[in-house]
Amino acid sequence: MSRRTPYYLILLVLLTACGIPSARSEQSLQFHADSIPAGAQRLMEAYPEQVIGYEDNHIIFWDYTRLIYNEGKNRTTEQMHIEQDVKDIFYQDYDTTRFPPDYGYDPGRYRSAKFMDKLYGSNLNEVLMNLVKVEWCPSLGGTPVYFTKVAGAAEALKRVSDELEQHPELREWVIGAQTFCYRNIARMKRRSPHSYGIAIDLAVPRSHYWRSMYPYANEYTELTYTNTFDMRVVEIFEKHGFIWGGRWYHFDTMHFEYRPEMNPPKSDLEIVETANKPRWYPSPWLVLFTNHYMWSDASYK
């Protein structure tokens, strides 16, 4: 008998024993849908490989680390631009029929920095490790851009590119694309979604940005909404899980951002049972054993 045989026997025993979900797997992470906040459930549906559960007011990530969902604070919109909990992501629903946007309507503009740090990287090196090149509308004169591969973002952008290439009349709206740039949002102390590689700006000279048009305005200033962006481009992006800055009262019409929790891809609308389906999660001890003695072929991002 081979010297390695005992390890296989032990592995067989562990697999048999772990076939029943452990305390940190299905039984503890799965609940009836009505016990999970709607926002947490949407995160689990939008990021099924990254957000694997919800328990005791915390969302649970692929590596079993946790992030509090609701800190119990009722922040003003101005405060939500400084600090946010995960709940604040869903302060406003992304409603494409609410257009042009009325005063203060900025769905998706309130982001949880801690959540994004966990998904896409908490520093420059972590973000860079997840960036991949996407061939952006090459037949229309577009140039390659870099986008994060996390949660299927780069794949979604490629689908947008493929669909836009079927519309050569939209060329002027897709050239000059700008994506990754590690920086803060203008006049704020939090990172731009461009820092995570989940945002793309298009046709900048033809677009409108509220801060450029109203340089002395603040969050409460009344603005005159301005937009000339071709809505055919917007509809294609939104079809693939992106939100558009032109839906905001504080308009940024060049800006598209991958946010499937706010605007689920249209092709995936029927797949809404992620939080209710039973899942099996290997015991951490089993993962440790197989990595040390046997093999490692797992991907958690």
C-alpha positions as CSV (number, residue, x, y, z in Angstrom):
1,M,0.0,0.0,0.0
2,S,1.3,3.5,-0.9
3,R,2.5,5.8,1.9
4,R,0.0,8.4,0.7
5,T,-3.0,6.0,1.1
6,P,-3.7,7.1,4.7
7,Y,-4.1,10.7,3.5
8,Y,-6.7,9.7,1.0
9,L,-8.5,7.7,3.6
10,I,-8.5,10.6,6.0
11,L,-9.7,12.9,3.2
12,L,-12.6,10.5,2.5
13,V,-13.6,10.5,6.2
14,L,-13.4,14.3,6.3
15,L,-15.5,14.6,3.2
16,T,-18.1,12.3,4.6
17,A,-18.2,14.1,7.9
18,C,-18.3,17.5,6.2
19,G,-21.1,16.6,3.9
20,I,-23.4,17.9,6.6
21,P,-23.0,21.7,6.7
22,S,-20.8,22.9,9.5
23,A,-21.8,25.6,12.0
24,R,-20.1,28.2,9.7
25,S,-21.7,26.9,6.5
26,E,-25.2,26.5,5.2
27,Q,-27.0,26.2,8.5
28,S,-25.5,29.5,9.9
29,L,-25.4,31.5,6.7
30,Q,-28.8,30.7,5.2
31,F,-32.0,32.1,6.5
32,H,-35.6,32.6,5.4
33,A,-35.7,35.4,2.9
34,D,-37.9,37.6,5.2
35,S,-35.1,37.6,7.8
36,I,-32.5,39.1,5.5
37,P,-32.7,42.9,4.8
38,A,-33.6,43.6,1.2
39,G,-30.3,45.3,0.6
40,A,-28.2,42.4,2.0
41,Q,-30.1,40.0,-0.2
42,R,-29.5,42.1,-3.2
43,L,-25.7,42.1,-2.5
44,M,-25.8,38.3,-2.2
45,E,-27.6,38.1,-5.6
46,A,-25.3,40.6,-7.3
47,Y,-22.0,39.3,-5.9
48,P,-22.7,35.5,-5.2
49,E,-19.0,34.6,-5.1
50,Q,-18.0,37.5,-2.9
51,V,-20.9,37.9,-0.5
52,I,-21.9,34.4,0.7
53,G,-24.3,35.1,3.6
54,Y,-25.8,37.3,6.2
55,E,-26.0,36.8,10.0
56,D,-26.5,39.0,13.0
57,N,-26.6,42.3,11.1
58,H,-23.4,41.4,9.2
59,I,-22.8,40.5,5.7
60,I,-20.3,37.5,5.3
61,F,-17.6,37.5,2.6
62,W,-16.0,34.5,0.8
63,D,-13.3,34.3,3.4
64,Y,-15.7,34.4,6.4
65,T,-14.8,37.9,7.4
66,R,-17.8,40.1,8.3
67,L,-18.9,43.7,7.8
68,I,-21.7,45.3,9.8
69,Y,-24.7,46.0,7.6
70,N,-26.6,48.6,9.6
71,E,-24.8,50.8,12.2
72,G,-28.0,52.2,13.4
73,K,-27.2,55.8,12.3
74,N,-29.6,57.9,10.3
75,R,-27.1,60.0,8.3
76,T,-27.9,63.1,6.2
77,T,-26.9,62.9,2.5
78,E,-23.9,65.1,3.2
79,Q,-22.8,62.8,6.1
80,M,-23.2,59.8,3.8
81,H,-20.5,61.3,1.5
82,I,-18.1,61.2,4.5
83,E,-18.9,57.9,6.2
84,Q,-21.3,55.1,5.2
85,D,-22.5,51.7,6.3
86,V,-23.6,49.0,3.9
87,K,-27.2,49.9,4.4
88,D,-26.6,53.4,3.0
89,I,-25.8,51.9,-0.4
90,F,-29.6,51.5,-0.9
91,Y,-30.6,54.9,0.4
92,Q,-32.4,55.4,-3.0
93,D,-33.5,52.9,-5.5
94,Y,-32.2,53.2,-9.1
95,D,-35.3,54.0,-11.0
96,T,-34.9,54.6,-14.7
97,T,-38.4,56.0,-15.0
98,R,-37.6,58.8,-12.6
99,F,-36.0,61.0,-15.2
100,P,-34.9,63.7,-15.4
101,P,-34.0,63.3,-11.7
102,D,-35.7,65.5,-9.2
103,Y,-34.0,67.4,-6.4
104,G,-31.6,65.3,-4.3
105,Y,-32.2,62.1,-6.3
106,D,-28.7,60.4,-6.6
107,P,-29.2,56.6,-6.6
108,G,-26.0,54.7,-6.3
109,R,-23.9,57.8,-5.5
110,Y,-23.8,56.7,-1.8
111,R,-21.2,54.0,-1.6
112,S,-19.8,52.0,1.3
113,A,-16.0,52.5,1.2
114,K,-15.5,49.5,3.5
115,F,-17.6,47.3,1.3
116,M,-15.7,48.4,-1.9
117,D,-12.3,48.0,-0.2
118,K,-13.2,44.4,0.7
119,L,-14.4,43.5,-2.8
120,Y,-11.9,45.4,-5.0
121,G,-8.9,46.2,-2.9
122,S,-8.1,48.4,0.1
123,N,-4.9,49.8,-1.4
124,L,-3.4,50.5,-4.8
125,N,-1.5,47.2,-5.0
126,E,-4.6,45.1,-4.2
127,V,-6.6,46.9,-6.9
128,L,-3.9,46.6,-9.5
129,M,-3.8,42.8,-9.0
130,N,-7.4,42.6,-10.1
131,L,-7.2,44.8,-13.2
132,V,-7.4,43.2,-16.6
133,K,-7.3,44.8,-20.1
134,V,-10.6,45.1,-22.0
135,E,-10.6,45.8,-25.7
136,W,-13.0,48.7,-25.8
137,C,-14.9,49.2,-29.1
138,P,-11.9,48.6,-31.4
139,S,-14.0,48.7,-34.6
140,L,-15.3,52.2,-33.6
141,G,-11.8,53.6,-32.9
142,G,-11.8,52.8,-29.2
143,T,-8.6,51.9,-27.3
144,P,-8.0,49.2,-24.6
145,V,-8.9,50.1,-21.1
146,Y,-8.3,48.5,-17.7
147,F,-11.1,47.3,-15.5
148,T,-11.4,45.0,-12.5
149,K,-12.1,41.3,-13.0
150,V,-13.8,41.0,-9.7
151,A,-17.5,40.1,-9.7
152,G,-17.6,39.9,-13.5
153,A,-17.1,43.6,-14.0
154,A,-14.6,43.3,-16.9
155,E,-16.8,40.7,-18.6
156,A,-19.8,43.0,-18.3
157,L,-17.8,45.9,-19.8
158,K,-16.8,43.6,-22.7
159,R,-20.4,42.8,-23.4
160,V,-21.2,46.5,-23.5
161,S,-18.4,47.0,-25.9
162,D,-19.6,44.1,-28.2
163,E,-23.1,45.5,-28.3
164,L,-22.0,49.1,-28.9
165,E,-19.9,47.9,-31.9
166,Q,-23.1,47.0,-33.6
167,H,-24.0,50.7,-33.7
168,P,-21.3,52.6,-35.6
169,E,-23.5,55.7,-35.5
170,L,-22.6,55.9,-31.8
171,R,-18.9,56.2,-32.4
172,E,-18.6,59.8,-31.1
173,W,-20.0,58.7,-27.8
174,V,-17.7,55.8,-27.0
175,I,-14.2,57.1,-28.0
176,G,-11.8,58.6,-25.5
177,A,-12.8,56.2,-22.7
178,Q,-11.2,56.7,-19.3
179,T,-11.4,54.0,-16.6
180,F,-8.9,53.3,-13.8
181,C,-7.4,56.2,-12.0
182,Y,-6.4,55.9,-8.3
183,R,-7.8,59.2,-6.8
184,N,-10.3,60.7,-4.5
185,I,-13.7,62.1,-5.6
186,A,-13.4,65.9,-6.3
187,R,-13.6,67.9,-3.0
188,M,-14.1,64.7,-1.0
189,K,-11.9,62.5,1.2
190,R,-13.1,59.2,-0.1
191,R,-12.0,57.3,-3.1
192,S,-13.6,57.5,-6.5
193,P,-15.1,54.4,-8.0
194,H,-12.4,54.8,-10.7
195,S,-9.9,53.9,-8.0
196,Y,-11.5,50.4,-7.9
197,G,-11.6,49.9,-11.6
198,I,-15.4,49.8,-11.8
199,A,-16.1,53.1,-13.6
200,I,-15.7,54.4,-17.1
201,D,-16.1,58.0,-18.4
202,L,-17.0,58.5,-22.1
203,A,-17.2,61.4,-24.5
204,V,-15.9,63.8,-21.8
205,P,-15.9,67.0,-24.0
206,R,-19.5,66.3,-24.9
207,S,-20.7,65.6,-21.4
208,H,-21.9,67.6,-18.4
209,Y,-20.7,67.5,-14.8
210,W,-22.4,69.5,-12.1
211,R,-19.2,70.6,-10.3
212,S,-17.8,72.0,-13.6
213,M,-21.0,73.9,-14.4
214,Y,-21.5,75.0,-10.8
215,P,-18.1,75.4,-9.2
216,Y,-19.4,77.1,-6.1
217,A,-22.3,74.8,-5.5
218,N,-22.6,72.4,-2.6
219,E,-24.8,69.3,-2.0
220,Y,-27.9,71.4,-1.3
221,T,-27.6,73.9,-4.1
222,E,-30.5,73.8,-6.6
223,L,-29.1,72.9,-10.0
224,T,-30.5,73.0,-13.5
225,Y,-30.2,69.5,-14.9
226,T,-28.3,69.3,-18.1
227,N,-27.8,66.3,-20.4
228,T,-27.1,65.7,-24.1
229,F,-25.7,62.2,-23.9
230,D,-27.2,59.7,-26.3
231,M,-29.7,57.5,-24.4
232,R,-29.0,54.5,-26.6
233,V,-25.6,54.2,-25.1
234,V,-27.1,54.6,-21.6
235,E,-29.6,51.8,-22.2
236,I,-26.9,49.4,-23.4
237,F,-24.8,50.0,-20.3
238,E,-27.8,49.7,-18.0
239,K,-28.7,46.4,-19.6
240,H,-25.4,44.9,-18.4
241,G,-25.5,46.0,-14.7
242,F,-24.1,49.5,-14.9
243,I,-25.6,52.7,-13.5
244,W,-25.3,56.1,-15.2
245,G,-24.3,59.4,-13.5
246,G,-26.9,61.1,-15.7
247,R,-29.6,59.6,-13.5
248,W,-28.4,61.8,-10.6
249,Y,-29.6,65.2,-9.7
250,H,-25.9,65.9,-9.2
251,F,-25.4,64.9,-12.8
252,D,-22.2,63.4,-14.2
253,T,-23.3,62.3,-17.7
254,M,-20.0,60.9,-18.8
255,H,-19.9,58.4,-15.9
256,F,-20.9,54.8,-16.0
257,E,-20.3,52.5,-13.0
258,Y,-20.6,48.7,-12.5
259,R,-23.1,48.3,-9.7
260,P,-25.2,45.2,-10.3
261,E,-26.7,45.5,-6.8
262,M,-28.4,48.7,-7.9
263,N,-29.2,47.7,-11.4
264,P,-29.2,44.0,-12.0
265,P,-28.3,42.9,-15.5
266,K,-31.5,42.4,-17.5
267,S,-30.4,38.9,-18.6
268,D,-30.1,37.9,-15.0
269,L,-33.4,39.2,-13.6
270,E,-34.8,35.7,-13.3
271,I,-31.9,34.6,-11.1
272,V,-33.1,36.0,-7.9
273,E,-33.1,33.0,-5.6
274,T,-29.4,33.0,-4.6
275,A,-30.1,33.9,-1.0
276,N,-32.7,31.1,-0.7
277,K,-30.9,28.3,-2.4
278,P,-29.0,25.9,0.0
279,R,-25.3,26.0,-0.5
280,W,-22.5,23.8,0.8
281,Y,-19.4,25.4,2.2
282,P,-16.4,23.3,3.1
283,S,-15.2,23.3,6.6
284,P,-12.1,25.5,7.1
285,W,-10.4,22.5,8.6
286,L,-11.0,20.5,5.3
287,V,-9.6,23.4,3.2
288,L,-6.5,23.5,5.5
289,F,-6.0,19.7,5.2
290,T,-6.4,19.6,1.4
291,N,-4.2,22.6,0.8
292,H,-1.4,21.2,3.0
293,Y,-1.5,17.5,2.0
294,M,-3.1,17.3,-1.4
295,W,-3.8,20.1,-3.8
296,S,-5.1,23.6,-4.1
297,D,-7.4,24.6,-6.9
298,A,-9.8,27.0,-5.4
299,S,-10.7,30.5,-6.4
300,Y,-12.5,32.8,-3.9
301,K,-12.8,36.0,-6.0
